Amino acid sequence: DEIDERLIRKGLKTQNSIWGNQSSILVGDYLLSRCIEIMDDDGDLEILKLLSSTSAKIAQGEVLQLQHKGEADLLEETYLKIINLKTASLFAASTRTGACLAGSNEKEKDALESYGKNLGLAFQIADDALDYYGKDKFFGKEIGKDFFEGKVTLPLIIVFQKGNEEERSFLSQILKKEKRNEDDFSEILSLIYKYKAVEASLKRAEYFVSVSHDSLGIFPDNEEKKILQNLTSFSLNRSF
């Protein structure tokens, strides 16, 4: 939130918008330290290695996103790599950690890791798509925030893929600007609607929802499995 200068996250005010930059960073440092202490107390080397590598992946994803900021012709493959590092790796680590704590075998760990990874990809794609579609009050985030920050996400990638030469040039010029305004956003929205980029993005997310859902196929049917499978569709049909 501090890096993104977010004022709202999932319908609530962010820490930095309430307490300021210094307090937010210090509290974040404290929470990270406590996380390390808890992991050390548990003593599971596999979990320690998993969570430490995941922290590195998230930071790598942030740097990669900064490297491609304002890049209108960003490849979809690069976008997926970014969200895999930033979001999906965290989901995957969370679900695999649960499997480790439960004493699951390697096949079950891999299945739950796949479930988390693909759930994370679907969740992030939906989040990026709704940045051009949702309503502030309903969705609980600042609409258009990614665009104003110069972040190239899947809806803009789709517009660039489908747009003509003039539209591609326009998109490139808009993203190269130091600051974008509401008029810029309105014109981009018209292209988003023209090429149904939100719908196309959510369609791609559905693929990862399906893979995530099917990853749990090796487990017996029970209430816990049903809850996890229901989360896959929730990642698309949510209001925050």
TORFI-384308 format. One line per field, with one value per residue: residue number from 1; x, y, z of N, C-alpha, C in turn. Coordinates in Angstrom, 3 decimals. Atoms other than C-alpha are relative to their C-alpha. Layout:
N
seq: NUM, ...
n.east: X, ...
n.north: Y, ...
n.up: Z, ...
ca.east: X, ...
ca.north: Y, ...
ca.up: Z, ...
c.east: X, ...
c.north: Y, ...
c.up: Z, ...
***
This chain:
240
seq: 1, 2, 3, 4, 5, 6, 7, 8, 9, 10, 11, 12, 13, 14, 15, 16, 17, 18, 19, 20, 21, 22, 23, 24, 25, 26, 27, 28, 29, 30, 31, 32, 33, 34, 35, 36, 37, 38, 39, 40, 41, 42, 43, 44, 45, 46, 47, 48, 49, 50, 51, 52, 53, 54, 55, 56, 57, 58, 59, 60, 61, 62, 63, 64, 65, 66, 67, 68, 69, 70, 71, 72, 73, 74, 75, 76, 77, 78, 79, 80, 81, 82, 83, 84, 85, 86, 87, 88, 89, 90, 91, 92, 93, 94, 95, 96, 97, 98, 99, 100, 101, 102, 103, 104, 105, 106, 107, 108, 109, 110, 111, 112, 113, 114, 115, 116, 117, 118, 119, 120, 121, 122, 123, 124, 125, 126, 127, 128, 129, 130, 131, 132, 133, 134, 135, 136, 137, 138, 139, 140, 141, 142, 143, 144, 145, 146, 147, 148, 149, 150, 151, 152, 153, 154, 155, 156, 157, 158, 159, 160, 161, 162, 163, 164, 165, 166, 167, 168, 169, 170, 171, 172, 173, 174, 175, 176, 177, 178, 179, 180, 181, 182, 183, 184, 185, 186, 187, 188, 189, 190, 191, 192, 193, 194, 195, 196, 197, 198, 199, 200, 201, 202, 203, 204, 205, 206, 207, 208, 209, 210, 211, 212, 213, 214, 215, 216, 217, 218, 219, 220, 221, 222, 223, 224, 225, 226, 227, 228, 229, 230, 231, 232, 233, 234, 235, 236, 237, 238, 239, 240
n.east: 0.825, -0.900, -0.622, 1.045, 0.676, 1.420, 0.775, 1.040, -0.321, 1.117, 1.092, -0.410, -1.127, -1.289, -0.787, -0.745, 0.916, 0.447, -1.083, -1.147, -1.022, -0.970, 0.647, 0.349, -1.226, -0.493, 0.898, -0.284, -1.266, 0.272, 0.760, -0.931, -0.854, 0.801, 0.209, -1.247, -0.054, 0.981, -0.525, -1.141, 0.541, 0.571, -1.159, 0.123, -0.933, 0.657, 0.836, -0.916, -0.553, 1.103, 0.450, -1.087, -0.095, 1.195, -0.253, -0.897, 0.776, 0.899, -0.834, -0.414, 1.162, 0.162, -1.059, 0.303, 1.110, -0.558, -0.808, 0.884, 1.003, 0.264, -0.368, 1.279, -0.097, -0.383, 0.469, 0.872, -0.861, -0.707, 1.028, 0.283, -1.181, 0.058, 1.030, -0.372, -0.957, 0.549, 1.237, 0.209, -1.006, 0.458, 1.108, -0.560, -0.744, 0.976, 0.668, -0.992, -0.332, 1.055, -0.244, -1.179, 0.406, 0.918, -0.732, 0.416, -1.077, -0.487, 1.021, 1.039, -0.596, -0.043, 1.381, 0.453, -0.789, 0.608, 1.281, -0.251, -0.610, 0.998, 0.976, -0.619, 0.005, 1.381, 0.354, -0.677, 0.528, 1.317, -0.241, -0.481, 1.094, 1.021, -0.518, 0.592, 1.410, 0.762, 0.401, -0.736, 0.771, 0.320, -1.176, -0.866, -1.344, 0.003, 0.089, -0.934, -1.256, -1.102, -0.229, -0.624, -1.360, -0.770, -0.150, 0.604, 0.583, 0.567, 0.929, -0.742, -0.720, 0.991, 0.280, -1.146, 0.015, 1.127, 0.152, -0.669, -1.265, 0.265, 0.371, -1.219, -0.829, 0.653, -0.219, -1.421, -0.228, 0.665, -0.756, -1.306, 0.170, -0.383, 1.257, 1.185, 1.137, 1.303, 0.325, -0.773, 0.647, 1.264, -0.304, -0.454, 1.187, 0.743, -0.681, 0.244, 1.357, 0.042, -0.598, 0.484, -1.231, 0.313, 0.574, -1.064, -0.892, 0.678, 0.024, -1.301, -0.022, 0.805, -0.866, -0.760, 0.990, 0.237, -1.191, -0.054, 1.081, -0.327, -1.188, 0.437, 0.644, -0.594, 0.469, 1.369, 1.045, 0.424, 0.415, -1.172, -0.295, 1.067, -0.269, -1.129, 0.451, 0.890, -0.842, -0.478, 0.986, 0.100, -1.084, 0.521, 1.301, -0.141, 0.279, -1.118
n.north: -1.210, -1.144, -0.129, -0.366, -1.203, 0.331, -0.582, 0.982, 1.366, 0.900, -0.715, -0.617, -0.926, 0.658, -0.406, -1.238, -1.142, -0.345, -0.268, -0.608, 0.873, 0.528, 0.989, 1.164, 0.751, 0.577, 1.100, 1.067, 0.609, 0.764, 1.202, 0.898, 0.575, 0.958, 1.149, 0.773, 0.628, 1.095, 1.071, 0.584, 0.802, 1.231, 0.840, 0.792, -0.568, -0.119, -1.203, -1.141, -0.189, -0.381, -1.373, -0.937, -0.098, -0.712, -1.427, -0.458, -0.027, -1.153, -1.171, 0.104, -0.379, -1.454, -0.615, 0.286, -0.872, -1.348, -0.014, -0.038, -1.044, -0.847, 0.717, 0.329, 1.255, 1.057, 1.324, 0.665, 0.940, -0.757, -0.348, 1.196, 0.234, -0.991, 0.334, 1.281, -0.321, -0.922, 0.457, 1.452, 0.667, -0.113, 0.946, 1.348, 0.253, 0.151, 1.301, 1.061, -0.013, 0.757, 1.417, 0.395, 0.080, 1.138, 1.242, 0.586, 0.538, -0.934, -0.181, -0.869, -1.332, -0.574, -0.284, -1.195, -1.117, -0.321, -0.639, -1.369, -0.784, -0.342, -0.866, -1.321, -0.575, -0.390, -1.116, -1.226, -0.403, -0.586, -1.278, -0.944, -0.264, -0.802, -1.364, -0.733, 0.385, -0.075, -1.266, -0.199, 0.366, 1.427, 0.857, -0.263, -0.433, -1.211, 0.420, -0.663, -0.266, 0.603, -0.820, -1.265, 0.306, 0.443, 1.452, 0.668, 1.271, 0.764, -0.741, -0.858, 0.893, 0.467, -1.140, -0.155, 1.150, -0.074, -1.341, -0.329, -0.720, -1.300, 0.239, 0.436, -1.188, -0.807, 0.664, -0.164, -1.389, -0.225, 0.671, -0.642, -1.253, 0.052, 0.096, 0.180, -0.658, 0.648, 0.060, 1.131, 1.222, 0.160, 0.457, 1.387, 0.805, 0.224, 1.094, 1.194, 0.452, 0.355, 1.319, 0.892, 0.448, 0.522, 1.333, 0.883, 0.256, 0.930, 1.291, 0.611, 0.372, 1.215, 1.149, 0.283, 0.481, 1.402, 0.768, -0.009, 0.897, 1.389, 0.421, 0.670, 1.253, 1.181, 0.116, 0.520, -1.012, -0.316, -1.394, -0.864, -0.070, -0.803, -1.407, -0.444, -0.089, -1.160, -1.202, -0.250, -0.814, -1.264, -0.887, -0.785, -0.579, -0.634, -1.445, -0.721
n.up: 0.000, -0.061, 1.322, 0.956, -0.503, -0.072, -1.093, -0.308, 0.374, -0.321, -0.647, -1.253, 0.094, -0.195, -1.168, 0.260, 0.113, -1.359, -0.935, 0.656, 0.569, -0.962, -0.862, 0.818, 0.296, -1.242, -0.370, 0.960, -0.426, -1.220, 0.365, 0.683, -1.038, -0.762, 0.886, -0.035, -1.325, -0.033, 0.843, -0.697, -1.106, 0.568, 0.277, 1.226, 0.969, 1.302, -0.044, -0.057, 1.338, 0.883, -0.254, 0.309, 1.457, 0.454, -0.254, 1.067, 1.239, -0.026, 0.258, 1.405, 0.806, -0.092, 0.805, 1.404, 0.383, 0.140, 1.225, 1.171, -0.217, 1.159, 1.221, 0.635, 0.734, -0.930, 0.405, -0.964, -0.710, -1.036, -0.986, -0.802, -0.844, -1.078, -0.988, -0.592, -1.054, -0.994, -0.646, 0.017, -0.839, -1.387, -0.131, 0.088, -1.236, -1.084, 0.077, -0.207, -1.427, -0.670, 0.267, -0.785, -1.406, -0.142, 0.220, 1.277, 0.827, 1.006, 1.034, -0.566, -0.097, 1.348, 0.410, -0.706, 0.526, 1.300, -0.321, -0.445, 1.082, 1.021, -0.651, -0.060, 1.348, 0.306, -0.880, 0.426, 1.309, -0.267, -0.671, 1.012, 0.939, -0.658, -0.127, 1.131, 0.104, -1.235, -0.608, -1.252, -1.179, 0.061, 0.082, -1.138, 0.364, 0.805, 1.394, 0.887, -0.717, 0.758, 1.196, -0.383, -0.439, 1.159, -0.007, 1.151, -0.399, 1.114, 0.868, 0.930, 0.915, 0.976, 0.879, 0.894, 0.900, 0.936, 0.554, 1.261, -0.169, -0.628, -1.397, -0.696, -0.162, -1.028, -1.282, -0.332, -0.389, -1.290, -1.058, -0.127, -0.729, -1.410, -0.737, 0.826, -0.614, 0.155, 1.431, 0.528, -0.483, 0.729, 1.360, -0.104, -0.303, 1.241, 0.688, -0.819, 0.326, 1.422, 0.221, -1.064, -0.642, -1.330, 0.186, 0.485, -1.140, -0.907, 0.678, -0.254, -1.417, -0.147, 0.266, -1.217, -0.963, 0.327, -0.369, -1.457, -0.452, 0.343, -0.738, -1.227, 0.385, -0.629, -1.380, -0.141, -0.156, -1.364, -0.158, 0.164, 1.432, 0.617, -0.334, 0.822, 1.394, 0.110, 0.025, 1.361, 0.695, -0.736, 0.443, 1.117, -0.345, -1.318, -0.012, -0.626
ca.east: 0.000, 2.869, 4.602, 1.333, 0.209, -3.127, -5.739, -8.274, -7.729, -10.646, -13.108, -11.092, -8.686, -5.064, -2.611, -0.572, -3.652, -4.525, -1.173, 1.247, 4.325, 6.725, 4.303, 3.189, 6.753, 7.765, 4.699, 5.410, 8.986, 7.698, 5.213, 7.932, 10.183, 7.389, 6.745, 10.388, 10.215, 7.101, 8.665, 11.796, 9.733, 7.984, 11.328, 10.083, 12.956, 10.760, 8.364, 11.219, 12.754, 9.386, 8.384, 11.822, 11.924, 8.374, 9.374, 12.157, 9.734, 7.300, 10.077, 11.298, 7.785, 7.557, 10.887, 9.863, 6.625, 8.549, 10.878, 7.908, 5.927, 4.281, 5.215, 2.179, 3.441, 4.020, 3.792, 1.016, 3.666, 5.585, 2.390, 1.660, 5.214, 4.753, 1.492, 2.844, 5.699, 3.696, 0.449, 0.298, 3.536, 2.032, -1.172, 0.862, 3.111, 0.077, -1.624, 1.582, 2.424, -0.928, -0.096, 3.302, 1.763, -0.805, 1.917, 0.709, 2.691, 4.565, 1.761, -0.755, 1.626, 2.075, -1.697, -2.393, 0.443, -1.081, -4.480, -3.063, -0.963, -3.826, -6.259, -3.815, -3.503, -7.284, -7.693, -5.130, -6.423, -9.942, -8.612, -6.838, -9.878, -12.243, -9.969, -11.622, -15.094, -16.104, -17.741, -15.782, -18.549, -19.293, -15.853, -14.039, -11.051, -10.060, -11.172, -8.537, -5.721, -3.545, -3.984, -3.076, 0.038, 1.083, 0.713, 0.063, -2.303, -4.219, -7.076, -4.569, -2.556, -5.708, -6.507, -2.987, -3.324, -6.660, -6.292, -5.363, -2.144, -3.667, -5.126, -1.836, 0.026, -2.500, -2.168, 1.626, 1.572, -0.855, 1.266, 4.465, 3.007, 4.340, 0.780, -2.528, -5.840, -9.551, -9.938, -7.172, -8.944, -12.266, -10.680, -8.960, -12.254, -13.868, -11.219, -11.667, -15.402, -14.866, -12.678, -14.484, -11.151, -12.682, -14.742, -11.735, -9.604, -12.178, -12.382, -8.659, -9.101, -11.742, -9.066, -6.983, -10.125, -10.739, -7.147, -7.263, -10.564, -9.321, -6.060, -8.055, -9.288, -6.888, -8.522, -11.662, -14.916, -15.637, -16.742, -13.209, -12.610, -15.945, -15.019, -11.694, -13.350, -15.981, -13.170, -12.115, -15.376, -15.465, -12.167, -14.119, -17.561, -16.645, -17.388, -14.019
ca.north: 0.000, 2.346, 1.672, 2.004, 5.037, 3.311, 5.100, 2.258, -1.498, -3.946, -1.307, -0.125, 2.759, 1.664, 1.859, 4.602, 6.757, 6.664, 6.675, 7.965, 6.559, 6.156, 4.315, 2.016, 1.030, 0.468, -1.670, -3.631, -4.232, -5.382, -7.810, -9.238, -9.730, -11.458, -13.690, -14.767, -15.465, -17.611, -19.576, -20.106, -21.380, -23.905, -25.222, -26.719, -26.176, -26.782, -24.029, -21.670, -22.178, -21.854, -18.586, -16.988, -17.787, -16.467, -13.136, -12.868, -13.664, -10.951, -8.355, -9.592, -9.181, -5.598, -4.742, -6.416, -4.429, -1.187, -2.097, -2.400, 0.587, 2.509, -0.142, -0.259, -3.242, -5.365, -9.043, -11.029, -13.586, -10.901, -9.745, -13.301, -13.618, -10.433, -11.514, -15.010, -13.529, -10.807, -12.610, -16.258, -17.162, -15.931, -17.924, -21.001, -20.687, -20.336, -23.478, -25.540, -24.437, -25.791, -29.106, -29.184, -28.539, -31.279, -33.818, -34.344, -36.359, -34.732, -35.274, -33.604, -30.706, -30.193, -30.341, -27.715, -25.538, -25.720, -24.867, -21.767, -20.620, -20.744, -19.239, -16.355, -15.831, -15.777, -13.423, -10.916, -10.936, -10.277, -7.498, -5.860, -6.194, -4.657, -1.610, -0.617, -1.790, -1.719, 1.016, 2.514, 1.978, -1.544, -2.925, -1.235, 0.150, 3.303, 2.695, 3.488, 3.546, 1.171, 3.339, 6.580, 4.881, 3.784, 0.084, -2.035, -4.854, -7.375, -5.079, -2.634, -5.498, -6.769, -3.283, -3.070, -6.560, -5.790, -2.079, -0.530, 1.410, 4.735, 3.317, 1.634, 4.891, 6.732, 4.169, 4.389, 8.192, 8.187, 5.733, 7.686, 10.790, 11.610, 12.071, 10.951, 12.740, 11.891, 12.720, 10.239, 7.624, 8.249, 7.776, 4.585, 3.319, 3.764, 1.461, -0.987, -1.139, -1.261, -4.350, -5.859, -6.050, -6.586, -9.519, -10.975, -10.628, -12.381, -15.120, -15.722, -15.756, -18.466, -20.775, -20.448, -20.899, -24.193, -25.385, -24.380, -26.209, -29.367, -29.395, -30.616, -33.657, -36.021, -35.334, -37.123, -35.187, -33.480, -30.128, -28.681, -29.531, -27.964, -24.726, -24.507, -25.192, -22.532, -20.021, -20.444, -19.072, -16.416, -15.062, -13.873, -13.180, -10.877, -7.313, -6.446
ca.up: 0.000, 0.807, -2.519, -4.444, -2.397, -1.871, 0.219, 0.086, 0.043, -0.109, 1.027, 4.043, 4.584, 4.309, 7.192, 5.516, 4.857, 8.575, 10.365, 7.739, 6.025, 8.951, 11.229, 8.390, 7.486, 11.107, 11.830, 8.650, 9.819, 13.205, 11.652, 9.419, 12.451, 14.361, 11.346, 11.355, 15.112, 14.703, 11.849, 13.921, 16.873, 14.628, 13.427, 10.157, 7.710, 4.660, 5.721, 6.583, 3.151, 1.418, 3.091, 2.754, -0.974, -1.365, 0.207, -2.354, -5.196, -4.127, -4.065, -7.457, -8.850, -7.597, -9.222, -12.492, -12.530, -11.997, -14.875, -17.230, -15.913, -18.773, -21.341, -23.644, -25.633, -22.518, -23.400, -21.775, -20.822, -18.883, -17.167, -16.042, -14.736, -12.695, -11.067, -10.554, -8.514, -6.753, -5.950, -6.985, -5.179, -1.888, -2.413, -3.355, -0.300, 1.970, 0.705, 0.601, 4.150, 5.281, 3.640, 5.367, 8.784, 8.153, 7.368, 3.797, 1.283, -1.606, -4.121, -1.824, -1.180, -4.925, -5.487, -2.834, -4.136, -7.634, -6.165, -4.448, -7.396, -9.898, -7.405, -6.973, -10.728, -11.137, -8.179, -9.478, -13.058, -11.759, -9.515, -12.449, -14.707, -12.172, -11.946, -15.245, -14.392, -10.729, -8.707, -5.809, -3.297, -4.485, -5.242, -2.384, -4.263, -6.102, -9.682, -12.309, -9.747, -11.810, -14.904, -13.133, -11.721, -15.211, -14.461, -17.537, -16.663, -18.756, -19.929, -21.455, -22.935, -24.644, -25.990, -27.422, -28.926, -30.612, -31.347, -34.672, -35.265, -34.253, -31.039, -30.136, -30.672, -28.512, -25.713, -25.847, -25.641, -22.714, -20.727, -21.395, -19.743, -16.305, -15.073, -16.519, -15.950, -15.904, -19.595, -20.415, -18.316, -20.057, -23.480, -22.369, -20.941, -24.345, -25.822, -22.942, -23.722, -27.482, -27.298, -24.288, -22.514, -19.067, -20.288, -22.118, -18.982, -16.818, -19.442, -19.037, -15.267, -15.641, -17.037, -13.862, -11.759, -13.543, -13.032, -9.359, -8.829, -10.554, -8.566, -5.572, -7.483, -5.693, -2.322, -1.081, -1.144, 2.164, 3.554, 3.652, -0.004, -0.947, 0.846, -0.985, -4.342, -3.675, -3.137, -6.774, -8.143, -5.403, -6.729, -9.784, -8.301, -5.432, -4.388, -2.788
c.east: 0.866, 0.640, -1.011, -0.713, -1.504, -0.659, -1.082, 0.465, -1.138, -1.076, 0.356, 1.161, 1.291, 0.713, 0.682, -0.909, -0.485, 1.153, 1.232, 1.063, 0.893, -0.593, -0.301, 1.217, 0.530, -0.859, 0.212, 1.285, -0.203, -0.716, 0.891, 0.921, -0.742, -0.250, 1.226, 0.137, -0.925, 0.488, 1.149, -0.459, -0.560, 1.107, -0.075, 0.854, -0.641, -0.843, 0.868, 0.559, -1.070, -0.380, 1.089, 0.149, -1.197, 0.151, 0.883, -0.748, -0.906, 0.774, 0.460, -1.132, -0.235, 1.025, -0.279, -1.133, 0.481, 0.803, -0.872, -1.114, -0.140, 0.324, -1.267, 0.019, 0.491, -0.592, -0.882, 0.805, 0.739, -0.962, -0.295, 1.168, -0.021, -1.017, 0.243, 0.959, -0.655, -1.145, -0.085, 0.998, -0.405, -1.150, 0.535, 0.742, -0.957, -0.626, 0.984, 0.423, -1.031, 0.187, 1.188, -0.371, -0.908, 0.697, -0.378, 1.194, 0.332, -1.042, -1.099, 0.510, 0.005, -1.397, -0.510, 0.784, -0.562, -1.339, 0.215, 0.549, -1.048, -1.137, 0.534, 0.022, -1.397, -0.414, 0.599, -0.505, -1.363, 0.144, 0.417, -1.109, -1.033, 0.461, -0.555, -1.506, -0.813, -0.390, 0.706, -0.746, -0.242, 1.243, 0.997, 1.432, -0.119, 0.070, 0.961, 1.358, 1.197, 0.363, 0.741, 1.443, 0.880, 0.247, -0.735, -0.471, -0.740, -1.007, 0.710, 0.790, -0.934, -0.362, 1.136, 0.034, -1.043, -0.106, 0.705, 1.243, -0.188, -0.307, 1.216, 0.914, -0.556, 0.258, 1.444, 0.291, -0.583, 0.840, 1.386, -0.076, 0.393, -1.228, -1.159, -1.205, -1.305, -0.420, 0.735, -0.685, -1.298, 0.237, 0.483, -1.185, -0.809, 0.625, -0.186, -1.365, -0.086, 0.492, -0.361, 1.167, -0.226, -0.536, 1.058, 0.963, -0.620, -0.100, 1.319, 0.100, -0.778, 0.833, 0.757, -0.915, -0.234, 1.174, 0.106, -1.013, 0.383, 1.219, -0.355, -0.623, 0.551, -0.500, -1.428, -0.991, -0.359, -0.299, 1.164, 0.359, -1.017, 0.224, 1.122, -0.404, -0.927, 0.790, 0.463, -0.990, -0.180, 1.059, -0.426, -1.267, 0.028, -0.235, 1.100, 1.299
c.north: 1.269, 0.258, 0.511, 1.300, -0.202, 0.661, -0.971, -1.366, -0.901, 0.685, 0.699, 0.960, -0.756, 0.566, 1.342, 1.225, 0.467, 0.494, 0.633, -1.005, -0.660, -1.102, -1.280, -0.871, -0.684, -1.175, -1.188, -0.738, -0.873, -1.307, -1.015, -0.688, -1.055, -1.264, -0.919, -0.733, -1.202, -1.181, -0.720, -0.895, -1.323, -0.988, -0.855, 0.639, 0.180, 1.266, 1.251, 0.327, 0.505, 1.462, 1.027, 0.185, 0.755, 1.504, 0.587, 0.117, 1.232, 1.286, 0.025, 0.426, 1.496, 0.719, -0.192, 0.888, 1.438, 0.132, 0.171, 1.046, 0.861, -0.643, -0.524, -1.351, -1.157, -1.332, -0.601, -0.990, 0.692, 0.403, -1.183, -0.336, 0.938, -0.409, -1.368, 0.232, 0.798, -0.583, -1.517, -0.733, 0.033, -0.971, -1.432, -0.375, -0.254, -1.388, -1.157, -0.064, -0.776, -1.495, -0.518, -0.205, -1.195, -1.340, -0.704, -0.571, 0.979, 0.287, 0.942, 1.427, 0.693, 0.394, 1.276, 1.242, 0.452, 0.702, 1.469, 0.888, 0.453, 0.844, 1.425, 0.698, 0.491, 1.229, 1.311, 0.488, 0.664, 1.375, 1.071, 0.370, 0.951, 1.431, 0.886, -0.227, 0.281, 1.407, 0.122, -0.562, -1.502, -0.861, 0.258, 0.341, 1.260, -0.391, 0.821, 0.250, -0.560, 0.859, 1.282, -0.200, -0.468, -1.495, -0.605, -1.375, -0.615, 0.769, 0.893, -0.835, -0.481, 1.118, 0.175, -1.139, 0.161, 1.345, 0.188, 0.842, 1.324, -0.167, -0.457, 1.188, 0.888, -0.581, 0.182, 1.409, 0.299, -0.584, 0.615, 1.319, -0.170, -0.136, -0.115, 0.611, -0.752, -0.106, -1.162, -1.315, -0.273, -0.523, -1.451, -0.917, -0.300, -1.126, -1.318, -0.590, -0.481, -1.419, -1.012, -0.616, -0.554, -1.422, -1.013, -0.360, -1.015, -1.392, -0.735, -0.465, -1.286, -1.257, -0.392, -0.459, -1.490, -0.880, -0.108, -0.984, -1.458, -0.519, -0.777, -1.360, -1.230, -0.217, -0.542, 1.139, 0.163, 1.491, 0.966, 0.172, 0.883, 1.489, 0.548, 0.147, 1.187, 1.306, 0.329, 0.868, 1.356, 0.987, 0.868, 0.754, 0.596, 1.500, 0.788, -0.692
c.up: 0.000, -1.360, -1.023, 0.347, 0.023, 1.213, 0.469, -0.464, 0.478, 0.838, 1.293, -0.229, 0.277, 1.217, -0.232, -0.122, 1.370, 0.866, -0.639, -0.394, 1.047, 0.861, -0.778, -0.261, 1.258, 0.463, -0.936, 0.354, 1.237, -0.322, -0.706, 1.009, 0.812, -0.833, 0.027, 1.338, 0.078, -0.827, 0.694, 1.149, -0.507, -0.357, -1.239, -1.094, -1.377, -0.066, 0.034, -1.384, -0.964, 0.177, -0.286, -1.512, -0.572, 0.205, -1.094, -1.330, -0.065, -0.298, -1.458, -0.924, -0.003, -0.871, -1.489, -0.502, -0.196, -1.291, -1.243, 0.145, -1.256, -1.329, -0.681, -0.705, 0.881, -0.458, 1.094, 0.849, 1.150, 1.109, 0.918, 0.922, 1.204, 1.058, 0.632, 1.169, 1.129, 0.815, 0.110, 0.893, 1.470, 0.274, 0.046, 1.278, 1.163, -0.012, 0.188, 1.472, 0.800, -0.165, 0.809, 1.467, 0.257, -0.206, -1.287, -0.759, -1.117, -1.076, 0.483, 0.154, -1.356, -0.472, 0.660, -0.436, -1.352, 0.193, 0.367, -1.093, -1.007, 0.559, 0.060, -1.346, -0.378, 0.799, -0.498, -1.349, 0.182, 0.637, -1.000, -0.989, 0.608, 0.265, -1.118, -0.095, 1.260, 0.399, 1.347, 1.207, 0.047, 0.111, 1.124, -0.363, -0.852, -1.475, -0.858, 0.616, -0.775, -1.210, 0.349, 0.473, -1.161, -0.042, -1.196, 0.442, -1.195, -0.860, -1.015, -1.002, -1.101, -0.974, -1.008, -1.021, -1.109, -0.715, -1.334, 0.288, 0.720, 1.491, 0.817, 0.284, 1.108, 1.387, 0.459, 0.501, 1.375, 1.141, 0.211, 0.769, 1.470, 0.889, -0.979, 0.727, -0.290, -1.462, -0.672, 0.367, -0.755, -1.414, -0.001, 0.287, -1.260, -0.817, 0.745, -0.348, -1.449, -0.234, 1.090, 0.769, 1.406, -0.108, -0.444, 1.126, 0.954, -0.609, 0.200, 1.451, 0.247, -0.235, 1.272, 1.132, -0.205, 0.423, 1.523, 0.581, -0.208, 0.748, 1.267, -0.271, 0.688, 1.426, 0.055, 0.199, 1.479, 0.080, -0.230, -1.487, -0.714, 0.252, -0.874, -1.463, -0.214, -0.058, -1.414, -0.774, 0.687, -0.458, -1.186, 0.376, 1.399, -0.120, 0.703, -0.348
***
